[in-house]
């Protein structure tokens, strides 16, 4: 198995996990103890990085995951023990955007080194 195929499997598993954690009971969501803002940012940052290994189009991947973060946060308004939080959606989207920028810069640096 190649790294890209492993990343594809992990990215699908990560999305299933995030959907279950976001829309399931509140105690299903793992917490780091550093605050929900950090948890959202770091979680979406890592997931976006995994997706970018699988599909190396960082801004397409980042934009899609930003939309998913906002959608999942909005859908929490329909769950009995949660509420939608705009700031949480922004933290998740910010993590996805930051990862997309880091990966894009990394890809460009690798291409630049390869051309030398």
N, C-alpha and C positions, 0 to 999 in steps of 0.2 A: 504494500500500500504506500502511496506517495503522501507527502505532507499535505498536499492540497486535498486529497480525498479524506484524510483524517480530519482536516479542518472543516470540510463540508459536513461530515458526520457530527462533529462537535458543535458546529453552528446551529444545526437543526435541533440537536439536543438542548442547546442553550436557550433557543427560542421557546421550545416546549416548556422548559423549566421556568423561564421568565413569565410566560403566560399563566402557568399554574400558580406561581408565587404571587402574581399580581391580581389574579381574579379569584383565587381560592381563599380560604379562611386566612385571617390576618396572621395567625400563628404559623402559617406555612412559609412565610417570607423570612429568609435568613437575615440576620442582622449582625453587623460587625461590632457594634457598641460605640462606633464613632459618629453616630447620627445618621438619620435617614437620608440627608442630603449627600453625604459622602457615599453611602451605600448605593444610591441611584447613580451618581456620577461614575464611581469606580466600576459598578456592574456593567453599565452600558459601554464604558470605555473598553473593558476587557472583551465583551461580546463583539463590539465593532472590530476590534483587532483580530479576533478569530475569524470573523466574516471576511475581513480584508485579505487574510491569508488564503481563504477558499476562493474568493472572487476579488481579484486585485483591481477594483475600481473604487477607490476610497470614498470619493464624493457621492457616488451613486449609492454605495452601501451605507455611508454615514447618513445621507438624507433619508433613506428608507428606514433606517433604525431610529432616527429622530422622530419620524412620523409614527412608528410603532410605539415609541415611548409615550408620545402624546396620546395616542389612541388608547393604550392600556390604562393610562392614568385617567382618561375621561370615562372609560368603561367601569372604573372603580366606583363611580357614582351610582351604579346600578347594583352593587353588591351590598348585602345587609350590614356588614361590619366595617366598611371602609367608606371613604369619601374621596372625591377627586381633589387634587391639590395642584394648582398651577405651578407653584415653585418646585414641586417634585418632578413635574413634567419638564420643567426647564433644566433641572439638574441632570436628568436622564438624557435629554437632548444635548445638553452641553458636553456630557461625557462622550456621546457618540460623535459629536462634531470635533472635539479635541482629538479623539482617536483617528478620525479620518484625516485631520491635518497632519498628525504625526506620521501616519502611514504614507500619506502622499509625499511628504518631505523625505521620508526614508527611501521610497521608490525612486524619487528624482535623484537623490544622492547616489544610489546604487547605479543608476543609468549613467550619471555623470562620471563616476569612477570607471565604469566599463568602457566608456568612450575614450578614456585617456590612454 
